[in-house]
Amino acid sequence: MPIPTEQVAQTLSRCTPLFFALGEAPRQQVLLLLTQHESLNVGQLTELLPLSRPAVSHHLKILLNAGLVGVQQQGTERRYHLSADAAIALLEQFVAEVKDCG
């Protein structure tokens, strides 16, 4: 039985923050760096990217809101890590629903 279009639309709507977060090269670069390191703080990311500290913080906030990265407080520093399992599951759900529409 095909998936109702309304359900696919709802899932797609839930994906919007992911698509927005993935839509800019600086955020893609942050994600790629986090695949290569267990965790990084804003200063470390700033050293590795051609971005200012405020710009890195801005992009991290968007990635956090989209559920693509997580943060852990260690003393006075916040360490960011890749945390994309829920985002991947949502994207997989969307793809599966689209496949079942046809």
N, C-alpha and C positions, 0 to 999 in steps of 0.2 A: 504494500500500500504506500503510495507516495506521501512524502512529508508535506503538510500544508504550507503554502507560501507564507502565511502569517508567522509560522514558527521559524522559517528560514529568515524572514525579515527581522524577527526579534534577536535571533542569534547573530545576524550580521550587525545589528545595532550594538550588541554587546562587544563586538570586535572593533568598533570604531576607535576606541582609545589605543588599541594595539596598532592599527593601521596608521594612526596619527603619529604614534611614538616611533614607528619604524620608517616613517616617511622622510626623515632628514638624515643626511650623511653624518653629522656629528654624533647623533644618537646611535647610528649604526656602528660608528667607530668605537664608542663607549662599550657597546655590547660585545664587539669583537675583542676588545682589550680584556673584558671580564671573562671571556672564554679562555684566555691565555693565562689568567692569574686567579688564584683562589679568591682574593678580595683586594680592593684598592680603596684608598681614601681620596678625597677631592684633590689634595695636593699632588698625589702620585698621578692621578688622571691628568691634571693640568700639565705636569711635566711631560707626559706622553702624547699630548694632543696640542694642536695649534690653536688653543682656545684659552680665554681668560678664566680665572677661577669662578667668577659669577656665571659665565656661560656654561661651564661644566656643571655647576650646581643647578642651573636652570634645566639642563638636559636630563640630569639625574632625577629631578623632581617629576618630569614627564614620564620617564621610564619607570619610576616607582609607582606612579598613579596608574600606569598601564599594567602593572604586575609583572614586568620583565626583569626587574632587579629587586633585591632585598637589601636591607641595611641592618648592621649590627653595631651597637655602641660598644666600644672598647676603651674604657677610661674616658678621655676627653675627645676621642676621635670616633668618627662614624666611618665604618668600612662597608663598602658596597660590593655585592656579589651577584652573579647571575642567578636568577630565580624564575625561570620561565615555564615551569611545569604546568601551572594553571593556564597560562596564555597558550601554550602548545595544545593543551586539551581543548580549549575553546576553539582554536583554529581547526583542529581535527574534527570537532563537532560540526562546525560550519561546512567544511569540505564534505563530510559524510551526508549532511542534510541536502546539500546541493546535488550530490550524486544521486540521492534517492528521489529527487524531484522529477527527474526525467523518466 
